[in-house]
């Protein structure tokens, strides 16, 4: 007897060539064995209509896989495709169920289902805190077995994330009470340029998304004005990339093709994709250009630290001064000085304190504060760590030798 088939369902309900379970069952059974070893539960394979076709013998007492629940299972598959993640829900009888889709290209072929209450290995019910990990492992196994379209689901996750970020940006925009697009530029532009120069893609994307939402929100009824501001933004971003070591010729070529594309783009989502793609090309150009003198950036940061030792200084603050990402700045400091940023800052402060102890009449408390130590006991501890003596003893010893 030939095994049943999984029929694809497309958006227009047109049938596509059937996918035989003879082809899917070996991968499904291998996945089931692996998943059962990790979680003590056996997935059930359903077709695109939500009908259980394999593995249901292990869940025959589970109401989730009763024939009348096919619509429930199909809806979970569609939700998983929509968000690009495992879908989790309570079944009509209160059991927790999760599902991932089976896909060929962008077509839904079926799904894999697991019920938290279904105990197939004599284990206790799965704790709620573990459910998220269990769902993600099911998706990972399906992707590794080529039972689903990992690239398509990642695209759906990114789209959902963009939508969420856009909603948050609109909410933040209303709270800021901007009166014009120029207001948005004045507030957001410095952070964007710093992120671009520092190679911090994540921060640059976040700021750019806020700016784009605000620009589109305020210029939505004036498309020509909207595009002119976007062109201005691209020019500013490119200039910052050149300053950070990007190849001007490469950036000019990227901008020329991007400007040609912009003329044919309408709609917020298309504009967002266009600008984010351009940002990625700009950041790639920075990474490809190795001519920017890192020593000059580091020198500017060290000078700032020297001039502001009496203030509160954090690694992230100094990294921004150097136009580097915090992690990159930490690596450069370690490679150059052999110390972490914290140790380097402490050494600079102790060195300043040593000079002041010998050359000035200031009190120990004042010297500590002038060097950025706002706690006397901490000043003594750090000073002794690097010099072998407490500040008072160091002053007496070295003044007697003058």
N, C-alpha and C positions, 0 to 999 in steps of 0.2 A: 504493500500500500504506500503510495507516494505521500510524503509529508505535505502539510498545508503550506500555503504561500502567503507572503505579506504583500499586499497591494499598496502601491504608493498613492497618496492623495495630494493633488496639487491645488493651487488657489482657485483654479477654475473648475475643479472637480473632474478634470479630464484624466482618464486612467493612463498609467504608464506601465511599461513592461514589468511583470510581476517578479519579485525577488524570492527565490525558493529558499525555504528553511533548510533544505539540504546543504546550502552554502553557508548559512549562518550558524547552524547548530554546533559545529565543532568549536567555533570561537565563543559561542554563548556558554557551552558547558565548561570550557576552560576558565572563563570569567567567573562562572558560578562557583567553581571549586576554590578559586583564589579568594573570592569575596566571603565565602562561608568560613574559610580558615581565619579571616580577619575579624569577622563580625558575627559568625554563627547564624547567618540568615541567607536564604537562597533566593536570588532574584527570579522574577517571573517575566517571561517574554510575551509581549502582546503585539498585535498588529496595529495598523494605523487607525482602525475602527475601535480600538480599545479592547478587542477580544483576546483573552488569554490563549496562547497556542503552544507554549512550552514552559515547563517548570511548575505548572499549576497542580501537578500531583503532590507537590510538597506543600501546597497551600490550600488544599481542598477544604479545610475547615475554616478558612479565612474568608469572611464575608466580602472583603475587598475585591476578591476575584470571582465573585458570583456573576453570572451572565448579565444581570440587571445593572451591574456597576460599570458597564462598558463606557457609557457616556462620561462618567466621572474620571475614568482612566484616560480617555481621549483628551479631556480638558486639561489634565495635568501634563500630558505630553506637549500640548500646544503652548501651555504656560512656560514650560521649560525651554522650548524653542524661542519663545518671545524674549525671554530674559537672558538666554544663553547659560543658564545655571540649572542645577537640579531643582525640581519643583517639590515642595513639601506641603502637605495638607492633612487634615484629619478626615478620615472616611466618615460616611454617614453614621457609623456605629462607634465613632470615637477613637479608632486606631490611627496612629501616625503612619503616613505613607509617603514615600518619596519616589520620584521617577526621573529618568533621563531619556532623551529621545534616541531612536535609531534613525539614522539619516544617510541618504546617498545624495551628494551634492547639497542642494537646498531643499530636497524633498523628504518629507517625513515618511519613514517606512514602518515605524512602530515605536516601542519603548521598552525599557527595563523598569520593573517595579519591585520595591521592597517594602514590607510592612514591619514596623518596629515591634509590634506585638507578636509577630510570627517567630517563634523560638524553635529553630531547627537543630540546635546542638546542645540542648539541655541547659542553656544559659538563662540568666535572669533577664527581664526586659531591659532594653537598651536605655541607658540614662539619657535624659534630654541634653545634657552637656556634650554627649558624644555623637548626637545625631548629625550635626553639621559635618564632622569629619567623615562619618559614614557615607553621607550623600556625595561628598566631593570625591571620595575614593571610588564610588560607583561610576561617576562621570569619567574619572581618570582611566579606569580599567576599560570603559567603553571606547574611549579615544585611542588607547593603546592597541586595542583589538580592531581598530578601524570599523567599529560598528556605528560610529557617529561622525559628524563633520566638525572636527575640533576648530578649524579656521572659521567656519560659519558661526559657531557658537561664541567664539571670542569676539567676532565682529558684533554680534548681538549684545554681548556684555559691554563692549565699548560704547555702543549706541545708547544703552540704558544708562551707563555712567554719565555720558554727555548730557542726557536729558535731565538726570538728577542734578548735575553741576549747574546746568542752565537754570533750573528752578531755584536753586540756592542763590545763584548770582542775581536773579531778578528780585528775590526777596531782599538781598543785601543792598541792591541798587535803590529800592524804595526806602530802605532805612537811611541810606546816605543822603537822600534828598538832593541829588544832583540837579542842577538847573539847565545844564547844557552838556554837549559832548565834550567841550573843552574842559569842563570841570572834571570829567572822568580822566582825561589825559593828565591833568595836573596832579591828580592823586595817585594814579596807577603807573604812569610812565616810568618814574625812577626805579620802582621795584622790578618792572619788566626788564629794563635795560641792565640792571645789576644782575638779574638772573641769567640773561643772555650772555653777558660778559663772563660770568662765572661758570657757564656751562651747565647750569641747573635746569634741566629740561622740565622736570616736574613742576617746579615753581613757576617757570615761564609759561607753561601750559595753563596753570591755574589762573595766573594773572591775566593772560590773554583771553581766556574764556570769560572772565568777568568784564573785561573791556569790551569784548565783542558783543556780549549780551546787552551791555549798557548802550553801546553805539547803535546797535540794531533797534533797541527799544525806543531810543530817542529819535532815530532817523528813519523809522519804519515807513513814514509817509512821504519821505523825500529820498528816493533811491539814489539820485545823483549825488546828493550831499553825503549819504552813507558811504558810497564807493570812494568819494574823494578823501574821506577820513581814513578809510582802510588803506588807500594808496599812501597816505602820509605815514600811517603806522608802519607799513612795510619798509619805507625809506628809512625811518628811524631805527627799526630793528636791524636793517642791513648795515647801517652806519656803525651801530654798536658791534655787530659781528666783525666788521673790518678792524675796528679798534681792538677786538679781542683776538685777532690773528687770522680771521677768515680771508680766503683768497678773493680779492675784489673782482677779478675777472669771472670767477665761478659764480659769485653772488650776483653780478650784473646779468649773467646769462639766466640764472634762476628767476630773477626779477622780471626780465623781459618776457619770458614764457608765462610767468604768473600773471602779469598785467594783461596779456592777451586772453588768458582764461577768464579773468575777472569780468571782462566785457560781456561774457555770455552766461554769467552766474546770477541767479535770482533765488531768493529764499534763504531763510536764516540758517538752516541746516547745511545747505550747500556752501554758503559763505563760511560757516564755521569749519567745515572740512577743508576748504581751500586755504584758509589762513593757518590752520594747524599744520597742514601738510607743508606749507611754506616755512613755518617755524622750524619744522624738522629739517628741512633742507638747509636753512640758515645755521642751525646747530651742527649739522653734519659738516658744513663748510668750516666752522670754527675748529672742529675736531681734526679736520684734514689739514689745517694750516698750523704748522709747527714753528712759525717764524716769530710769534709774539714772545718778547723777552720776559720769561717768568721771573727772572731775577729782579727786573724793574718792578713788577707787581709786588714781589716779596719785600723789596726794599721800601716801597711806599708803606706797606703794612708795618714793617719794623720801625720806621720813622714815626708813624702814628702812635705805636705802642710806647716808644721812647718819650714822646711829647705828652702822653696822657696816662702815665703810670699811676698817677694819684687817683684815677677814676676806676669805676667798675668796668672791666674789659672781659668780654666773652669771646670764645673762638668764632662764633658765628658773626659777631660784630666786626672782628678784624678780617674775617674772610670776605665780608662785603667790601671792606676798604680795598682789599687786594683784587676785587672783582673775580673771585674764585668761589667755587662751591665749598661748603665747610669740609667735606670729606677730602676734596682735592687739596685744599689748603693744609689740612692736617698731614697729608702725605708729603707735600713739598717741605713743610717745616721739619718733619722727621728726617727726610732725605738730606736736607741742607744742614741742619744743626745737630742731628742725632738725638733730639729731645722731642717730647710731645709739646703741644702748645702750652699746656699747663706748666710743665717744667721750665720751658723757655721763659714764660712770663715771670715765674717765680725767680729765676736766675737774674733776669733784668732788674727786678725790684730789689733783690738782695744786693746786686752790684751798685745800684743807686744808693742804697742805705749805707753800704761800706764807705762810699765817698763822703756822704754827709756826716757820718760818725767821726771821721778823721778831720774833715775840713770845716765843719760848722759847729756852732755852740748850741744848736737846737736840742731840745729834750728828746729822749727816746720815743716818747709818745708822738711828738710832732713829726719826727723823722719817719716813724712807721706810717703815719697818715699820709705824709707827702709821697710815700712810695707805694701807696695803695693797700697797706695793711691797716684795716680799721679795727682790729682786735689785737691788743698788746700781746696776749699770750700766744696767739697764732704767729705774730711777727717774730717773737723770740724763737718759737719752734722752727719756723722755716729758715730763719737766719742761721740758727745753729746747725741745721741740716746741711747747709751749703758751705759754711765756714768752719764748723767744728767748735765754735764758741758762741755764747749769747752776746747780744749787742753791747751791753755795758762793758763786759770783759774785753771784747774786741776793741772798743774805743780806748780803754785804758792802756792796753798793750801797744797799740799802734801809735798812739799819741806820745808815748814814752820813748818811742824810737825815732821821733822826728827831730 
